[in-house]
């Protein structure tokens, strides 16, 4: 934190123009120091927020990739599973196919 500097005053309590100019210079320097400190603080916070956002994005991307791989594996085995289900329960498969056909027919007939 900047150090507060007191200015010497005259014995009579009057402040000279030179003393006022010196006090203004001190204030300018203190304001400049505070501005630099605030900018450095904001930069640090911004960098931390950016790093946090990147970390969360990387985790989300990794999770999405894992889920995509799970879906791919499921889709790879879907034809085999469907074939097995039809072979094990042919009447149910026929009923499901008829139901889907009826539903598609009803939906397309209304347009």
C-alpha positions, 0 to 999 in steps of 0.5 A: 500500500502506498505510503502517505506523505505529509507535507511541511507547513509554515508556522503561520498556517499559510501554504505557499504555491510551491508547497501546493504544487509539491502536494499535487505532485505527490497526489499524482504519484500516489494516484499513478501507483494506485492505478498500476496496482489496480491494473495488475490486480485486474490482470491477475484476476483475468488470467485466473478466470481465463485459466479456469474457463480453459480448464472447464472447457477441457474437462467438458471436451474430454467428457463429450469425447467419452460419451461420443465413444460410448455412442459409437460402440453402442451403434456398432453393436446395434445391427447385431443386437437387432438381428438377435432380437428378431431371431429370438422373437420374430412375432414381436419384431413383426408386431413392432414393424407393423406398429411403426408402419401404421404410425408412419402411415397415419402421420404421413396421411394427415399432411 
